[in-house]
């Protein structure tokens, strides 16, 4: 494990090297703002895995690579504070909600949302997503053209709101909610990192949308209180939730947490979904591999279920490779509350440190030929992402995105229908399709035009899908041991569903290992628990 503040000696007092070229007042803001990815790659190539730059008056330290990422993600909140860095979200989520709440209150609020992202409710979301995809493409006909990004934005707001918020937002307030959400999303502007309350039109629309959404939430709470049968969505969970002292959430807090839920389930997924189709459309050989897998697995009318979506590794590896090359969040920020040590360097309190998934994913020592689109990187014989904190599209550590399992489920469910119904072609030249770095959440630049063509013949392969199970020799390994990294565990309870003989997860999300040295007859179940753990908190050691 990388040395951090708790283990480094007192001699580590060297400041990180500084990037040259800072302008008076602006610092490196112009170069960074023009293309933040290019700038951060330049910084790494110039200074190495740690280096400092300046945005206006803020001193920023960029850390990249697996060791730097591990130090960044494992640092305690008291040292690297996520909340202080994301005050940009306070006008959107609201005062006293999530990042603006005191640590003890923020932790309680985040735990209130975990039940809708745990294993049991997740099993019902696949059918909802399939229903939404079928409705969106019902009138497409044999062929046509769409703006792919706009299509995916519309589709994923439907799927996310339907799964997580409930029927009122999906059916009764659909158009109104879409407009409100659009104005809130536009409020996530790079300028808001430094000046979140400037009297700009985009920020005024953001604030009006927040007020309007709270009015709608208050009205739905009142209506639901009159019903005898309760819903099972995130909205109802928040209505029923209580803090440790027994007090309920206010309408203001519920509104902010609902916004946070949708942001986690929508604004990053739409861009990833668009890029997945674009990368496949650029590479017919990769598209054919995915189509063959889907045709074999589902056939013409095979049911799309939570379990069946686990058994399409080619598509899953394509999505992982898309997230490596096009992570929606290209840098993550923490404020240094106490001096932070990494190797021979000390970052003083008051500065900000950043990790960059996009830069770390392009380190050739970790991912050979990093610019090449190669989904086979994640096959068992290569596992280029096996090094801890090398692939960080969803972040890492205890702050890893709790919605990562939902995002993967959503993406796989969308393509299990879309790609069995239609194939897709690029309308513009391949080089036209580029990331838009003017947005906080990086997506393909608009317009993003593609042509869809209905598949007239669905090939159903006769051969069985190859199952890649780990082979063990029972004579040399009579038992095994499970290791749980509690810093990474987020309490999804997937492990308990896969292997109830080995794991118990209580209502607070605390995991208990039920057997210290299980026998080999439980190894397959344990391997399933390790494989499907969303936060990768489990490992198996053969004895």
C-alpha positions as CSV (number, residue, x, y, z in Angstrom):
1,X,0.0,0.0,0.0
2,X,1.2,3.5,-0.8
3,X,2.6,5.5,2.1
4,X,0.3,8.2,3.3
5,X,0.1,10.7,6.1
6,X,-0.2,8.0,8.8
7,X,2.9,6.1,7.7
8,X,5.4,8.5,6.1
9,X,8.3,9.8,8.1
10,X,8.7,13.4,9.2
11,X,11.4,14.0,6.5
12,X,8.8,14.3,3.7
13,X,8.7,18.0,3.5
14,X,9.4,18.6,-0.2
15,X,6.7,20.5,-2.0
16,X,5.4,19.0,-5.3
17,X,7.0,20.4,-8.4
18,X,5.1,23.2,-10.0
19,X,4.0,23.5,-13.6
20,X,5.6,26.5,-15.4
21,X,3.7,29.1,-17.3
22,X,1.3,30.5,-14.7
23,X,-0.3,33.8,-15.7
24,X,-0.9,36.6,-13.2
25,X,-4.3,36.2,-11.4
26,X,-5.4,33.5,-13.9
27,X,-2.7,31.0,-13.1
28,X,-3.1,28.0,-15.6
29,X,-6.8,28.5,-15.9
30,X,-6.8,29.4,-19.7
31,X,-4.7,26.4,-20.6
32,X,-6.7,24.1,-18.3
33,X,-10.0,25.4,-19.5
34,X,-9.2,25.0,-23.2
35,X,-8.7,21.3,-22.8
36,X,-8.3,20.0,-19.2
37,X,-7.3,16.5,-20.4
38,X,-4.5,17.7,-22.6
39,X,-3.3,20.0,-19.9
40,X,-3.2,17.2,-17.2
41,X,-1.4,14.9,-19.6
42,X,1.1,17.6,-20.2
43,X,1.5,18.0,-16.5
44,X,2.1,14.3,-15.9
45,X,4.6,14.1,-18.8
46,X,6.4,17.1,-17.5
47,X,6.4,16.6,-13.7
48,X,5.6,12.9,-13.2
49,X,2.9,11.3,-10.9
50,X,2.5,14.5,-8.8
51,X,2.6,18.1,-9.8
52,X,1.1,21.5,-8.8
53,X,-0.8,24.0,-11.0
54,X,-3.0,27.0,-10.2
55,X,-6.6,27.9,-11.1
56,X,-7.1,31.6,-10.3
57,X,-6.1,31.7,-6.6
58,X,-6.5,28.0,-5.9
59,X,-3.4,25.8,-5.7
60,X,-4.1,22.4,-7.2
61,X,-2.0,19.2,-7.0
62,X,-2.6,16.5,-9.6
63,X,-1.8,12.9,-8.6
64,X,-1.9,10.2,-11.3
65,X,-1.1,6.5,-11.5
66,X,-2.1,3.5,-9.3
67,X,0.1,4.4,-6.3
68,X,-1.0,8.1,-6.3
69,X,-4.6,7.0,-6.8
70,X,-4.4,4.7,-3.8
71,X,-3.0,7.4,-1.5
72,X,-5.7,9.8,-2.8
73,X,-8.7,7.4,-2.3
74,X,-7.6,5.8,0.9
75,X,-6.9,9.1,2.8
76,X,-9.4,9.8,5.6
77,X,-12.0,12.6,5.2
78,X,-10.3,14.5,8.1
79,X,-7.3,14.8,5.8
80,X,-8.7,15.0,2.3
81,X,-12.2,16.4,2.4
82,X,-14.5,15.6,-0.4
83,X,-17.2,17.9,0.9
84,X,-15.0,21.0,0.8
85,X,-14.0,20.4,-2.8
86,X,-17.6,19.9,-4.1
87,X,-19.2,23.1,-2.8
88,X,-20.1,23.5,-6.5
89,X,-23.0,21.1,-5.8
90,X,-24.4,23.0,-2.8
91,X,-26.7,25.3,-4.9
92,X,-28.0,22.2,-6.6
93,X,-28.3,19.7,-3.8
94,X,-29.1,22.4,-1.2
95,X,-27.7,23.8,2.0
96,X,-27.1,21.1,4.6
97,X,-27.5,18.2,2.1
98,X,-24.8,15.7,1.3
99,X,-21.5,17.6,0.5
100,X,-22.7,20.6,2.5
101,X,-23.8,18.6,5.5
102,X,-21.6,18.0,8.6
103,X,-19.7,14.6,8.3
104,X,-21.9,12.7,10.7
105,X,-25.1,13.9,9.0
106,X,-23.7,13.3,5.5
107,X,-22.9,9.7,6.4
108,X,-26.4,9.2,7.6
109,X,-27.9,10.7,4.5
110,X,-25.9,8.5,2.1
111,X,-26.8,5.4,4.1
112,X,-30.5,6.3,3.6
113,X,-30.1,5.9,-0.1
114,X,-28.2,2.6,0.0
115,X,-31.3,0.3,0.1
116,X,-32.4,1.1,-3.4
117,X,-28.9,0.3,-4.7
118,X,-28.6,-3.0,-2.8
119,X,-28.8,-6.4,-4.4
120,X,-32.5,-7.2,-3.9
121,X,-34.2,-4.1,-5.5
122,X,-31.6,-4.2,-8.3
123,X,-33.0,-7.5,-9.5
124,X,-36.3,-5.7,-10.5
125,X,-34.7,-2.9,-12.4
126,X,-33.8,-4.8,-15.6
127,X,-37.4,-5.3,-16.7
128,X,-38.1,-1.6,-16.1
129,X,-35.1,-0.5,-18.3
130,X,-36.1,-3.0,-21.0
131,X,-39.6,-1.5,-21.0
132,X,-38.3,2.0,-21.4
133,X,-36.0,1.0,-24.3
134,X,-38.8,-0.8,-26.1
135,X,-41.0,2.3,-25.8
136,X,-38.3,4.6,-27.1
137,X,-37.7,2.6,-30.3
138,X,-41.3,1.4,-30.9
139,X,-41.8,3.9,-33.8
140,X,-38.4,3.8,-35.3
141,X,-39.3,1.7,-38.4
142,X,-36.8,0.1,-40.6
143,X,-34.1,2.8,-40.6
144,X,-33.5,6.5,-39.7
145,X,-31.2,9.0,-38.2
146,X,-30.9,10.2,-34.6
147,X,-28.7,12.5,-32.5
148,X,-27.3,9.6,-30.4
149,X,-26.4,11.7,-27.3
150,X,-29.8,13.4,-27.1
151,X,-31.4,10.0,-27.5
152,X,-29.4,8.5,-24.7
153,X,-30.0,11.5,-22.4
154,X,-33.7,11.1,-22.9
155,X,-33.6,7.3,-22.5
156,X,-31.5,7.4,-19.3
157,X,-33.5,10.1,-17.6
158,X,-36.6,7.8,-18.2
159,X,-34.8,4.7,-16.9
160,X,-33.3,6.4,-13.9
161,X,-36.4,8.3,-12.8
162,X,-38.6,5.2,-13.3
163,X,-36.3,2.9,-11.3
164,X,-35.2,5.3,-8.6
165,X,-37.8,8.0,-8.2
166,X,-41.1,6.4,-8.9
167,X,-44.1,6.7,-11.1
168,X,-44.9,10.4,-10.4
169,X,-41.7,11.7,-11.9
170,X,-41.8,9.2,-14.8
171,X,-45.4,9.6,-15.8
172,X,-47.1,12.6,-14.2
173,X,-44.3,15.1,-14.2
174,X,-42.2,13.8,-17.1
175,X,-41.9,16.9,-19.3
176,X,-41.7,19.3,-16.3
177,X,-39.1,17.3,-14.5
178,X,-37.0,17.0,-17.7
179,X,-36.8,20.8,-18.0
180,X,-36.0,21.2,-14.4
181,X,-33.3,18.6,-14.5
182,X,-31.8,20.2,-17.6
183,X,-31.5,23.6,-15.9
184,X,-29.9,21.9,-12.8
185,X,-27.5,20.0,-14.9
186,X,-26.3,23.1,-16.8
187,X,-25.5,24.6,-13.4
188,X,-22.6,22.2,-13.0
189,X,-20.3,24.6,-14.8
190,X,-16.5,24.7,-14.3
191,X,-16.8,28.4,-13.2
192,X,-18.9,27.2,-10.3
193,X,-15.8,25.6,-8.7
194,X,-14.5,29.0,-7.9
195,X,-17.5,31.3,-8.2
196,X,-20.7,29.2,-7.6
197,X,-23.0,32.2,-7.0
198,X,-22.1,34.6,-9.8
199,X,-25.2,36.4,-11.2
200,X,-25.1,34.6,-14.5
201,X,-28.2,33.4,-16.4
202,X,-27.2,29.8,-16.2
203,X,-26.9,30.0,-12.4
204,X,-30.2,31.9,-12.1
205,X,-32.0,29.1,-14.1
206,X,-30.3,26.6,-11.8
207,X,-31.6,28.3,-8.7
208,X,-35.1,28.7,-10.0
209,X,-35.2,25.0,-11.0
210,X,-34.1,24.0,-7.5
211,X,-37.0,26.0,-6.0
212,X,-39.5,24.6,-8.4
213,X,-38.4,21.0,-7.8
214,X,-38.8,21.4,-4.1
215,X,-42.4,22.6,-4.7
216,X,-43.1,19.5,-6.7
217,X,-41.5,17.2,-4.1
218,X,-43.6,18.8,-1.3
219,X,-46.7,18.2,-3.3
220,X,-45.9,14.5,-3.9
221,X,-45.1,14.0,-0.2
222,X,-48.5,15.3,0.7
223,X,-50.3,13.0,-1.9
224,X,-48.4,10.0,-0.8
225,X,-49.3,10.6,2.8
226,X,-52.9,10.0,1.9
227,X,-52.3,6.6,0.3
228,X,-52.5,3.4,2.3
229,X,-50.1,1.4,0.0
230,X,-46.5,2.6,0.0
231,X,-44.2,2.7,-3.0
232,X,-40.8,1.0,-2.9
233,X,-38.7,3.6,-4.6
234,X,-36.0,5.9,-3.4
235,X,-38.5,8.7,-2.9
236,X,-40.5,6.7,-0.4
237,X,-37.4,5.5,1.4
238,X,-36.4,9.1,2.0
239,X,-39.9,10.0,3.2
240,X,-39.7,7.2,5.7
241,X,-36.1,7.6,6.7
242,X,-35.1,8.9,10.1
243,X,-31.8,10.3,11.4
244,X,-30.3,8.7,14.4
245,X,-32.1,11.1,16.7
246,X,-35.5,10.0,15.2
247,X,-36.1,13.2,13.2
248,X,-37.3,12.9,9.5
249,X,-35.8,14.5,6.5
250,X,-37.3,17.9,5.4
251,X,-38.7,18.4,1.9
252,X,-35.6,20.5,1.3
253,X,-33.3,17.6,2.2
254,X,-35.4,15.0,0.3
255,X,-35.3,17.2,-2.8
256,X,-31.5,17.5,-2.7
257,X,-31.0,13.8,-2.1
258,X,-33.3,12.9,-5.0
259,X,-31.3,15.2,-7.3
260,X,-28.2,13.5,-6.1
261,X,-29.7,10.1,-6.9
262,X,-30.6,11.1,-10.4
263,X,-27.2,12.8,-11.0
264,X,-25.5,9.5,-10.1
265,X,-27.8,7.4,-12.3
266,X,-28.1,9.6,-15.4
267,X,-25.7,12.4,-16.3
268,X,-22.6,10.1,-16.5
269,X,-24.5,7.1,-18.0
270,X,-25.9,8.9,-21.0
271,X,-22.4,9.8,-22.3
272,X,-21.1,6.3,-21.7
273,X,-24.0,4.8,-23.5
274,X,-23.4,7.1,-26.5
275,X,-19.7,6.4,-26.6
276,X,-20.3,2.6,-26.4
277,X,-22.4,2.7,-29.6
278,X,-19.9,5.1,-31.3
279,X,-16.9,2.9,-30.5
280,X,-18.7,-0.2,-31.8
281,X,-19.9,1.6,-34.9
282,X,-16.3,2.6,-35.6
283,X,-15.3,-1.1,-35.3
284,X,-17.5,-3.6,-37.1
285,X,-15.4,-6.5,-35.9
286,X,-16.1,-5.6,-32.3
287,X,-19.7,-4.9,-33.0
288,X,-20.1,-8.4,-34.5
289,X,-18.5,-10.0,-31.5
290,X,-21.1,-8.3,-29.2
291,X,-24.0,-9.1,-31.5
292,X,-22.9,-12.8,-31.6
293,X,-22.8,-12.9,-27.8
294,X,-26.2,-11.3,-27.4
295,X,-27.8,-13.5,-30.1
296,X,-26.4,-16.7,-28.5
297,X,-27.4,-15.6,-25.0
298,X,-30.8,-14.1,-25.6
299,X,-32.0,-15.4,-29.0
300,X,-34.9,-13.6,-30.5
301,X,-37.1,-13.2,-27.5
302,X,-34.9,-14.3,-24.6
303,X,-35.9,-12.6,-21.3
304,X,-33.6,-9.9,-20.0
305,X,-33.1,-10.4,-16.3
306,X,-30.7,-9.4,-13.6
307,X,-29.0,-12.8,-13.8
308,X,-28.9,-13.0,-17.6
309,X,-27.2,-9.5,-17.7
310,X,-24.3,-10.9,-15.7
311,X,-23.5,-13.5,-18.3
312,X,-22.5,-11.3,-21.3
313,X,-18.8,-10.7,-20.6
314,X,-17.9,-9.4,-24.1
315,X,-20.4,-6.5,-23.8
316,X,-19.3,-5.9,-20.3
317,X,-15.6,-5.6,-21.3
318,X,-16.6,-3.3,-24.2
319,X,-18.3,-1.0,-21.6
320,X,-15.3,-1.1,-19.3
321,X,-13.0,-0.2,-22.2
322,X,-15.3,2.7,-23.1
323,X,-15.1,3.9,-19.5
324,X,-11.3,3.6,-19.6
325,X,-11.0,5.8,-22.7
326,X,-14.0,8.1,-22.0
327,X,-14.6,8.4,-18.2
328,X,-17.3,11.0,-17.8
329,X,-15.6,12.6,-14.8
330,X,-12.0,13.4,-15.9
331,X,-10.9,14.7,-12.5
332,X,-11.9,14.3,-8.9
333,X,-11.0,16.8,-6.2
334,X,-10.4,16.8,-2.4
335,X,-9.4,19.7,-0.2
336,X,-6.3,19.2,2.0
337,X,-7.4,19.7,5.6
338,X,-4.2,18.4,7.2
339,X,-0.8,18.2,5.5
340,X,-0.8,15.2,3.1
341,X,2.3,13.2,2.4
342,X,2.9,11.1,-0.7
343,X,6.4,9.5,-1.1
344,X,8.9,12.4,-0.8
345,X,6.3,15.1,-1.1
346,X,4.1,17.1,1.3
347,X,1.0,18.9,0.1
348,X,0.2,21.6,2.6
349,X,-3.3,22.1,4.2
350,X,-5.4,24.5,2.3
351,X,-4.5,23.3,-1.2
352,X,-6.5,20.9,-3.3
353,X,-5.5,17.5,-4.7
354,X,-7.0,15.9,-7.8
355,X,-7.0,12.5,-9.3
356,X,-7.7,12.0,-13.0
357,X,-9.3,8.8,-14.3
358,X,-8.7,9.9,-17.8
359,X,-5.0,10.5,-17.3
360,X,-4.4,7.4,-15.1
361,X,-6.2,5.2,-17.7
362,X,-3.6,6.3,-20.4
363,X,-0.4,5.3,-18.6
364,X,1.3,2.8,-20.9
365,X,3.1,1.0,-18.1
366,X,-0.4,0.0,-16.8
367,X,-2.4,-0.2,-20.0
368,X,-0.1,-1.0,-23.0
369,X,-1.0,0.9,-26.2
370,X,-3.3,3.1,-24.1
371,X,-4.9,4.8,-27.0
372,X,-6.0,1.5,-28.6
373,X,-9.6,0.4,-28.1
374,X,-9.1,-3.1,-26.8
375,X,-11.9,-4.8,-24.7
376,X,-9.8,-7.9,-24.3
377,X,-7.6,-6.1,-21.8
378,X,-9.9,-7.4,-19.1
379,X,-9.9,-11.1,-20.1
380,X,-8.6,-13.5,-17.4
381,X,-5.2,-14.1,-19.1
382,X,-4.5,-10.3,-19.2
383,X,-6.4,-8.5,-16.5
384,X,-4.7,-5.2,-17.1
385,X,-7.0,-3.6,-14.6
386,X,-6.0,-6.0,-11.8
387,X,-3.6,-3.6,-10.2
388,X,-5.5,-1.9,-7.4
389,X,-6.6,1.7,-8.3
390,X,-5.4,1.5,-11.9
391,X,-9.0,1.5,-13.4
392,X,-10.9,4.2,-11.6
393,X,-13.8,5.1,-13.8
394,X,-16.1,5.0,-10.8
395,X,-13.6,6.4,-8.3
396,X,-12.2,4.2,-5.6
397,X,-12.1,3.6,-1.8
398,X,-15.0,4.3,0.4
399,X,-16.2,7.2,-1.8
400,X,-16.4,5.0,-4.9
401,X,-19.7,5.7,-6.7
402,X,-22.3,3.7,-4.9
403,X,-24.4,3.6,-8.1
404,X,-21.7,1.8,-10.2
405,X,-23.6,-1.5,-10.1
406,X,-26.8,0.3,-11.2
407,X,-24.9,2.1,-14.0
408,X,-23.5,-1.2,-15.4
409,X,-26.9,-2.9,-15.1
410,X,-28.5,0.0,-16.9
411,X,-26.0,0.0,-19.8
412,X,-26.1,-3.7,-20.3
413,X,-29.9,-3.8,-20.3
414,X,-30.1,-0.9,-22.8
415,X,-27.8,-2.7,-25.3
416,X,-29.3,-6.1,-24.8
417,X,-32.4,-4.7,-26.5
418,X,-31.1,-1.9,-28.7
419,X,-28.4,-4.1,-30.4
420,X,-30.6,-7.0,-31.0
421,X,-33.2,-4.8,-32.7
422,X,-30.9,-2.5,-34.8
423,X,-27.4,-2.0,-36.0
424,X,-25.8,1.5,-36.2
425,X,-23.6,3.4,-38.6
426,X,-21.7,6.7,-38.3
427,X,-23.0,9.5,-40.4
428,X,-20.0,11.8,-40.1
429,X,-16.3,10.9,-40.5
430,X,-14.8,8.9,-37.6
431,X,-12.6,11.7,-36.5
432,X,-15.6,14.0,-36.0
433,X,-16.7,12.1,-32.9
434,X,-14.7,13.6,-30.1
435,X,-15.2,14.3,-26.4
436,X,-16.5,17.7,-25.4
437,X,-14.3,19.1,-22.7
438,X,-16.3,22.3,-22.2
439,X,-18.7,20.4,-20.0
440,X,-18.0,19.3,-16.4
441,X,-19.3,15.8,-17.3
442,X,-17.5,14.9,-20.5
443,X,-19.7,13.5,-23.3
444,X,-19.4,13.2,-27.1
445,X,-19.7,16.6,-28.7
446,X,-23.0,17.5,-30.3
447,X,-24.5,17.0,-32.8
448,X,-23.7,13.3,-32.5
449,X,-25.5,11.8,-35.6
450,X,-25.8,8.1,-36.3
451,X,-28.0,6.0,-38.6
452,X,-29.9,3.0,-37.3
453,X,-30.9,0.0,-39.5
454,X,-33.3,-2.7,-38.4
455,X,-31.9,-6.2,-38.1
456,X,-33.9,-8.5,-40.4
457,X,-32.2,-11.7,-39.5
458,X,-31.3,-12.6,-35.9
459,X,-28.6,-15.3,-35.9
460,X,-29.1,-17.8,-33.1
461,X,-25.9,-19.8,-32.4
462,X,-26.2,-23.4,-31.4
463,X,-23.0,-23.6,-29.3
464,X,-23.2,-23.0,-25.6
465,X,-21.6,-19.9,-24.0
466,X,-18.2,-20.6,-22.6
467,X,-18.1,-20.3,-18.8
468,X,-14.8,-19.0,-17.5
469,X,-14.7,-20.5,-14.0
470,X,-11.5,-20.6,-12.0
471,X,-10.3,-24.2,-11.8
472,X,-8.9,-25.4,-8.5
473,X,-7.3,-28.6,-7.3
474,X,-9.2,-29.9,-4.3
475,X,-6.3,-32.1,-3.2
476,X,-3.9,-29.2,-2.8
477,X,-6.4,-26.7,-1.6
478,X,-8.8,-28.2,1.1
479,X,-10.1,-24.8,2.1
480,X,-9.9,-21.1,1.4
481,X,-10.0,-17.7,3.1
482,X,-12.0,-14.6,2.3
483,X,-10.5,-11.2,2.8
484,X,-12.8,-8.2,3.2
485,X,-11.5,-4.6,2.7
486,X,-13.8,-2.7,5.0
487,X,-12.5,0.6,3.6
488,X,-13.9,-0.3,0.2
489,X,-17.1,-2.1,1.3
490,X,-20.2,0.0,0.8
491,X,-22.8,-2.5,2.0
492,X,-24.5,-3.4,-1.3
493,X,-25.2,-6.9,0.1
494,X,-24.5,-8.7,-3.2
495,X,-22.2,-11.0,-1.3
496,X,-24.9,-12.2,1.0
497,X,-27.2,-12.9,-1.9
498,X,-24.6,-14.9,-3.7
499,X,-23.3,-16.8,-0.7
500,X,-25.6,-16.5,2.4
501,X,-23.5,-19.3,4.1
502,X,-20.5,-17.0,4.0
503,X,-21.7,-13.4,4.5
504,X,-24.3,-11.5,6.5
505,X,-25.1,-7.8,5.9
506,X,-27.2,-6.0,8.4
507,X,-29.6,-3.1,7.8
508,X,-26.7,-0.6,8.4
509,X,-24.6,-2.2,5.7
510,X,-22.1,-3.9,8.0
511,X,-20.7,-7.1,6.7
512,X,-20.0,-10.2,8.9
513,X,-17.9,-13.1,7.6
514,X,-19.7,-16.2,8.8
515,X,-16.8,-18.7,8.2
516,X,-13.1,-18.0,8.7
517,X,-11.9,-21.0,6.5
518,X,-14.8,-22.2,4.3
519,X,-14.5,-25.6,2.7
520,X,-14.1,-26.0,-1.1
521,X,-17.7,-26.9,-1.7
522,X,-18.5,-23.2,-1.1
523,X,-15.7,-21.8,-3.3
524,X,-17.9,-21.3,-6.4
525,X,-20.4,-19.2,-4.4
526,X,-17.5,-17.2,-2.9
527,X,-16.1,-16.6,-6.3
528,X,-19.5,-15.3,-7.5
529,X,-19.6,-13.0,-4.5
530,X,-16.1,-11.7,-5.3
531,X,-16.9,-11.3,-9.0
532,X,-20.1,-9.3,-8.5
533,X,-19.1,-7.1,-5.5
534,X,-19.7,-3.6,-6.9
535,X,-16.9,-2.1,-4.8
536,X,-14.3,-4.9,-5.3
537,X,-13.9,-5.2,-1.5
538,X,-13.5,-9.0,-1.5
539,X,-10.6,-11.3,-2.3
540,X,-10.1,-15.1,-2.0
541,X,-6.9,-16.8,-0.9
542,X,-6.6,-20.6,-1.3
543,X,-5.0,-22.4,1.6
